[in-house]
Amino acid sequence: MPDAPFPIERLKKRPDFLLCAQAPSCAKGAVVVQARDRADDRTLVRAGFTATKRIGGAVERNRAKRRMREAARLLLPDHARPGFDYVFIARGGVTTRPWARLLDDVKSALIRLAADREAPPG
C-alpha cells in the first residue's frame, strides 16, 4: 500500500473528540464517521475511534475499535482530506459485520462526507 500524501495521526484528547461531535457526520451500516475541517494550514489528518458501552463489554469495544482502526488505515490515504479530523464511532454489529462490508461502510461514509463538503450551499 502506498504511503499517504499527508501525515496521519491519532486523536487522543477529549476536546478534539467534542469538536468533531459538532461537525458533519455520516452513518453507514455499522459505523458513523464525523469529519471536521480544522481550518488551519497543516495538511495533517487526524483520526479518532470510539465505541460506547452499547457495543458490549470491553473486549467487544476493543475489537470494534481495532477493526475501525484497520479500516481507517487502509482507506484514509485515498479518501481523507488534508486538514481534517475524523472520528469513527462504532454502531451495533461492527464486530460481526463481514470485513468487506465494513470497509465499504467506511469508504462510502468518507466519500459522502467529501461530496457534502464540495456541494454548493443551498
C-alpha positions, 0 to 999 in steps of 0.5 A, a space after each residue: 500500500 502506498 504511503 499517504 500524501 499527508 501525515 496521519 495521526 491519532 486523536 487522543 484528547 477529549 476536546 478534539 473528540 467534542 469538536 468533531 461531535 459538532 461537525 458533519 457526520 455520516 452513518 453507514 451500516 455499522 459505523 458513523 464517521 464525523 469529519 471536521 475541517 480544522 481550518 488551519 494550514 497543516 495538511 495533517 489528518 487526524 483520526 479518532 475511534 470510539 465505541 460506547 458501552 452499547 457495543 458490549 463489554 470491553 473486549 467487544 469495544 476493543 475489537 470494534 475499535 481495532 477493526 475501525 482502526 484497520 479500516 481507517 488505515 487502509 482507506 484514509 490515504 485515498 479518501 481523507 482530506 488534508 486538514 481534517 479530523 475524523 472520528 469513527 464511532 462504532 454502531 451495533 454489529 461492527 464486530 460481526 459485520 463481514 470485513 468487506 462490508 465494513 470497509 465499504 461502510 467506511 469508504 462510502 461514509 468518507 466519500 459522502 462526507 467529501 461530496 457534502 463538503 464540495 456541494 454548493 450551499 443551498 
